[in-house]
């Protein structure tokens, strides 16, 4: 439970550091993009901190990009 608390504190500190500057400079698109990436990273971090096993993404990336890389001649 302490791990989850520390993850939440870390993400709050990141938001306190980054968000005010984006709002002050009126970078709304950057703020939206930052929020989407931060929220997805927060969810994954909380799952990992809670001890939930996450599936590996390497096989999915390999299956997705092997035909493209073969077609381009890199493999």
N, C-alpha and C positions, 0 to 999 in steps of 0.2 A: 504494500500500500504506500510505503514511503517513496518507492520509485515513481508511482503515478503522480504523487504530490510534487516531486522534484521536476518531473516533466512539465507539469502545468505551470509551475513557477518559472521555469526556463522560457516557456513560450510567452508568458505574460511579460517577462523582461524584454524579449525580442520585440513584442508589439509596442511596449512603451518606448523603445529606442527608435523603431522604424516609422510607426504610423503617424506621429505628430508632424514630422517633416513632410510626409506625403500629403497630409491634409493642408498644412500651411501653404505648400506650393501648388495646391489644387491639382495634383496628379491623380485624378480619379481612376483612370484606366490602370495605372500602375498599382493603385491601392486595391482595386478589384482583383488584379492578377496576383498580387502579393497575398491577399486574403484567401484566394482559392488554393494556392500552393501551401500556404501556412496551415490552413485547415486540414488539407489532405495529409500533410506531414504530421500534424498533431494527432490525427486519428491513428495513423500507423504507429507513431511513437507510443501512444497510450496503450494500444494493443500489445506492443512488444513489452512495455513496462509491466503490464498486467500478467505477462507470462503466456500469452496466447501464441500458439505456433502459427506462423504465417506461411502460405505456400511460396515456394521458390518461383521467381519470375524468369530465371535463366532459360528453362526449356521453352517457355512461351516466346521469348525474344528470339531464340535460336530458330524456332519453326517459322516465325514471322519474317525474319530478315535473311535466312539462307537462300530462298529463291531469288530475292532481289540482288544479293551480293553475287550469286552465281551468274545471274543475267548480266550484271555489270562487269564481270570478269575478275572480281577480287578473290574468289574462291576457286 
